[in-house]
Amino acid sequence: MTELEKRFAEEKERLQEVKAPAELGDRLRYALEQTPVRRKRTMPKWIAVAVALLLVSVVSYNYNAFAYYGKKLFGFDEIMTGTLSQLNEEGRGQPVDGKLTFQDGSTLKLEGILSDENQFILYYTITNPAGVNANPDYYFTGVTGRLTDASIVSSVASLNDEGTELKGMQTFEPVSPFAKKLTVHLTENQKMGNVRDMAITFPYNPNAAMETVMKQAINGKVQVDQGTIYFDKIIATPSRTTVTGKLKVANFDRYPSALEGVQLMADGKVIEWRGSGTSTALNGQSFEIHYDALPEELEELKVVVDTFVGYTDVNELIPLDAINDESLFLNEKELLIKKVEKASDGIFITIATAEDVMLKGVSIQVNDKFTPLKTTVRQDTINRYKERMLLFEGDELPDALYIEGMHYEKKYDDKIDIKVK
């Protein structure tokens, strides 16, 4: 097999297996808002719409906020949990006002905001005596203002038993501390394929934003199998904690949940992971990882790369003359060859591996000839195993299956100390 053929087969395999990342940002806005909101009778009171994170902020400012206590927001207990619920009890919300009406007769009312250097949260109510549409034709698209163009991050909503009132919490990227007024933008899909852009503008008091608890450089790095993770800085606010950095890891996209293995530990306890995102620019790939708020009393803080994407050479030739239910092990990762069959359009081999495994350089051997993988026909997750049907060109049953390498979730347990001021 030529080097070009190997590269082609590898890329084919990667494209078949790679999952869409959570950080599709603006392109997912519409999909986020279209997630059905169900009544509390049939499922838990809150509905978490997928977190899709985030683009790196273009500019960063120091917030000039002080310990501000504004207004407690009422009626949002069902969608506020943990830290956000506590902040609301402390009256950290800033009241806002604004209304608009959609074509189905539903009325949107802005209730309040919670703002700091890490995120901007909008609380709102939608009412309709005839019933709030569980699959609405309207959705939030962003927040603008002076030096502000904040994209949507996530959405949580709860519908009352009568189906006439919906309480929602919409999260955006942080807004500028120089903004004196903000505009919330929405889009409504109308009949005949028409779209109506809508907006509500309200005064914004940046001094009412919550103060930043910690903002400092990390300047640490961790070496992984195929590159380096660079940790640049940490920003901790009352609502959450954000760690940012850069990735120079060749196989990062081979395991889409890699950033979930990066932990933040405060005094030996893991801070809850809240989400992550990446963005690609001319200077490389950047990342943000979001955690819950830090404890008030803190003596020790660490970033821990507990697990991350790894790679190992396999160079294994697996005989296919006797297929059975016994598993093989590649660097302690289970591989099961379930079926080999010949069809009019080629040779099909069905295999199962652990969910985190992505194989590299797969081919079949017939006599002394190797034929690279043409495509992955389907892929399913069954009982925590990833089952794939592989297609190879040919009309003769193969003697063996060759695997060049393997990307997988690897245990690293590397730690970086963060200075606590």
N, C-alpha and C positions, 0 to 999 in steps of 0.2 A: 504494500500500500504506500503510495507516495505521501509526502508531508502535506501536500495540498489536499489530498483526499481525507487525511486524518483531521485536518483543520475544519474542513467542510462538515464532516460527520459530527465532530464535537459541537460546532455551533448549532447544527440541526437539533441535537439532543438538548442543548441548553435552552433553546427557544421553546421546545416542547414542554420542558419541565418548569421553567421559571414562572413564578407567580407575580402578579401585578403588585407593586409596592403600595404601602398605605398612604404614601405621600403624594398622590396624584394631584392634590391641591385643587386648583380652580376647576379642573376638568371633572372633579367628582362632586362639585357643589350641587348640581341638579339631582344627582343620584342620592345624595345624602338626604335632601329634603323630601324626596319621594318615598322614603321608607314609611310604610303604613304605621299609623298611631292607633293602638288598639285600646279598647275599654278595659278598665281595671278588673271587671268581672272575669275576664278570660285570660288575663296574664298579669304579672306583677305591675305595680303602679307606674313604674318608670320604664321608659323605653330609651335605651342608649343607641343613638344612631352612630354608625361607625366613625371612629376617629381617623381622620385623614390628615396628616400633618405634613409639614409646614414648610414654608420657604424661609430661608434665612433673612432676617431683617436687613434692609439696605443700609440703614443708619442706626446708631444706638445713642441714646441720651441718658444722662443721669436724671432721674425723676426728682423734682423739687418738693416732693410730698412730705407731709408730717403725719403724725398719728391722728388721722381724721376719723371722726365718728359721725356718720350721717344718719341713715334711716334703715331700719329693719324692714325687709320686704316680706309681706305676708302672703300666704297661699302657695308658696313654692317648696314646702317641706318635702313633698313627695319626689322632687327631682334634685334637691340639694342633699348631698351626703358628705360625711366626713368633714374635711377642712372647710369647704364652701359653706356648709351648714353652720359651722362654728363662727365663721366670719360674718355671716348674716345675723347670728344671734348677737354679735358685738356691734351691730349697726354699721358695718363697713360699706353698705350699699349707698349709692348716690341716686336719688330720685330723678327720673326724667319723664317727659310728657310728650305724647304724640300719638295720633290716630290716623288710620286710613281704612277704607272699605274695599273689599274685593268684589269681583263680578258676581260671585255666588251669594252675596249678602253678608258674608262674614266680616267682622270688624277686628282689626288688629290694634291693640293698645300697648304702647311701650310703658313698662312699669319702673324699671331701674337698671343700673349698671354696677358692675364691680370691675375696677381697673387697676392694673399695676404694670410693671415693666415686662412681665412675662405673658400676659394675656388680657383680653378685653371681653367681658361677659355681659350679655344683654338679656334681661328678663322681660318677658312679654306675655300677653294674654290674647287669645283669639276667641271670640264669642259669636254664636249664631243660634237664635231661638229655634230655628228649623233643623239644627244639627251641624256640627263642624265636620267638614269633609275629611275622612281618614286618609285620603290620598289627594291632597290639595293640588291645585294648579299654580300655586304661588310658592316662592322660596326666596330665602335671603341670599345675597350675592357678595356683600362686603360692606365695609365702613370706610368713608373718606373724610378728610378734613385737612387742615394745614399740616404739611409734611406727613400725611397719613394716607395709606392705601392698604388697609388691612383685609386680608383674605379670610374666608370662612374656615373654621377648623373642625367644629363638631356641633351636634345638636342633640338635645334631650327634651322630651315632652311627655305630658301626662294629660289624659282626657278624663273628664268627670263621668260619673255613672250615667247621667242623662245624655251624654254626648253633645252637650251644648257649649261647653267651655274647655279650652285647652290652655294649660300653663306650659310655657316653654322657656328653655335656657339655650341661647345661641352663643357659641364661643368663637372669637376672632383672634387674629394676631394682635399684638399690642398696638396702641395708638400713640401718637406723638405727645409729649408733655407740653408742646407749644401750641397745640390745638385749643381754640376757644369755643368752637362749635364742631359738631360731628354730624355726618349724614349717613343714615342706614339705608342701604339700597336693597330693593327686592325686584323680582321679575315675576310677572303673571302670564301664564300661557292662556291665550284666549281662543275663541272659535276660529275656524278657517286657517289655523296655523299662525295666527298673529300673536305677537308678544308685546306686552306693555311693561315698560320700566317704571318703577315707583320708588319714592324716596321719602324719608322723614328726617328733618334736620332739627337738632335740639342743642341748647347751650351745654358746654362741657367745662367743668372746673378741674384742671389738671392737679390743683393743690388738694383735691379730694381723692386722688389716686392713692393707693396704699404704698407705703414706703418700701424701698428695697432693703432687704435684710443683709444680703451679702452679694458682692460683685467683685470678683478678683480673678486673676490669671491662674491657670493650673500648670500649663507648660510641661506636660508629661506625655509620654508615648509608650505604647505597648507593641512589641513585635509579635506578629502572628505568622502563620505558615507562608502566606503569599503576600506579605506586605506589612504596613505599619498603621496603627490607629494613633492619631495625634489629638490630645485633649487640650483645648485652648483656654476656656474660661467657664466659670460657673456664675449664674445669676439666681439668687434665692429671694423670693418674695413671699408675702403671706399666703398667696393662693397656690403656688407651686415652685418647683426648683428646676432650672434648665441647665444642662451641660452641653456645651458646643465644642466642635472640633472638626477635623478633616480626616478623610479616608484615602489612603493609598494602598488599597488591598485589591489585588487582581481578580480574586474570585468572590468579592463581596456579594454580588447578585446571585451566586450559586446557592445561597441559603438565605431566603428573604426575611427570616426572623432573627438575624444575627444580632441586631442591636438590643434585643430583649435580654441578651445574656450579659449586658453591661449594667452592673449594679452600683447604687450609691449607698454607702453605709455610714450611719451616724452613731457614734459610740457603740459600735459593734452590731447595730440593728439595721436591717435592710429597709431603706425608704421605698415606699410603694412605687412601682413603675407605672407611668401614666400614658406613655406613647412616645413615638419617635418619628423622625422624618429626615430625608436627605434632599439635597439639591445639587445640581451639577452646573458648574460655571467654567470659565476659561482657565481658572487656576486650580481646578480639580473638583473633587466631590466633598461637600460639607455635610455635617449632620447635626441634628439637635435631638437630645434625649430629655424627656420630661418626667419628673418625679413629683411626689407629693411634697408639701411644705416641710421644711426642716423643723426639728424640735427647738423650742425657745432656748433651752440650756444645752449647750453643745461644747464638747471638749475635743472630739476627734472626728474627722471626716475623711472618707476615702472613696475613690472610684475603683471598682473592682471589675476587671474583665473576667467574669466567672466562666462564661462560654462564649465562643465566637466561631465563625466559619473556619474550618481547617481543611487541609488537603494531604493526601498520602498517595504515593505511587503504589499501584496494585500489581500490574504486569502479570496477571493471572490468566491462564488458559484452562478453561473449565470444560471437561468432556461432556458431551451431550448424548452419549450412547445409552445411558440408563437414567431416565428421569424418575425421581421418586419424591417423597414428601420430606426428605431430610434436608435441613438447612446447611448452607455453607457459611463461612465467616470470613469477611474481608476486613482485616484490621479490627477485629471484634465487632464488626457490623454484620448483621444477618442478611443473607441473600438466599432466596428460594427460587429455583427455576421450576415453574409450574407446568408449562406446556411448550412444545415445539411442534409446529405444523407447517405443511406446505400447501400453498393455495395458488390460484392462477396469477395473482399479482405479486407473489414473492413468498418469502419465508417469514413466518410470524413466531416470535418467542415471547411468552408471557413470564415476567419475573416479578418478584415482590421483595422490597427492601424496607428498612426503617424509614420513617417519614422524612428525616433530615438528610438522607443520602441522595446525592446526584452523581451519577457515573460519568466518567470521561473516557473518550476513545474506545467505544464499544464496537466490536466487529465480530463476524463469524468466520470460521475456518472450514473450508471444503477442500479436502486433500491438502495441497500446499498453498492454496490461494486464500487471501483474506479479503472479505467484503465489508466495508464500513456500514454503520447504521444509516438507513435512508431516512426514517422518521419514526416518531412515537405516535402510534395510532390513537391510543387513549391512555388515560391515567386516572385511577380512582384511589381513594383512601378507604381501606377496609380494616377495621379493628386495629387502628394505629399503624398499619402497614401501607406503604405506597405501592400499588400494583400497576404495572405498565405493560402494554403490548407493543413490542418493538417490531418494526418491519425492515427487512433486508431484501435487496434484490437477489434473485436466483431462483432456480427450479430444482435444486437438489438439497436434501436435508443435510445440515452441517454436522461436522464432526465435533466441533468445540465452539465455545463462546469466549472471546478475548476481551478483557477489561484492562485498560491502561492505568486509570487512576480513579480517585473518589474524593468528592467534596462532601463534607459532613459537619455536624455540630461537634466542636472539640472543646474539651475542658482545658482552660488555661490557668485560671485563678491568679492572675497578675494584679497587683495593687499599686495605686498611686495615692500618696498622701496629699491632702489639700490643707493648706494652712488655715487655721481658724483664728480670726483676729478677735 
